[in-house]
Amino acid sequence: MAGRDWRGVHWINLFLEGVAGAMLFVLMAMTCIDVAGRYLLNQPLDGATELTRLLMAVIVFAVLPVVSWREQHVSVDLLDNVFPKPLVGWRQGLLSLICSLAIAGLCYRIWALAWRAQEYGDVTEYLRIPLFPVILFISLLCGLTAVVLLANVLRYLRGHGPMSPTVPK
């Protein structure tokens, strides 16, 4: 994390990384139990597929704001060598703005989906786990990601974005 970051960002990142790490550990332990039960005892863990889906959703969306803040997502840099260095900040700011608007739209639609799931009482097939909290979590983290991407736009406008030419690596 860059030295210029707001102090609260560190704690938010730490919390979200902790949530994702804990869920990854639970997923790993559950998979080990499922595989051992399946092959050693001929008794797989009931609902492991459902739990895997839910845990993967929590993991992915918990780290989305962190990855967006740091701009550590996967990208293809086909034009980076020919793109003028002084314009990198403007390019990244514009891309962050476009991504922020796109994920804000997703947030809005997922938010509506969460409340529809609550209204209909949607649950998972086998374990009957309510889907509302998971979908709401995804929506809230999409919203946080949209805010983070807008913050990146402001960081780039001030020349302090993660890929700004003036920021030491």
Secondary structure, 3 states (H helix, E strand, C coil): CCCCCCHHHHHHHHHHHHHHHHHHHHHHHHHHHHHHHHHHCCCCCCCHHHHHHHHHHHHHHHHHHHHHHHCCCCCCCCCCCCCCHHHHHHHHHHHHHHHHHHHHHHHHHHHHHHHHHHHHCCECCCCCCECHHHHHHHHHHHHHHHHHHHHHHHHHHCCCCCCCCCCCC
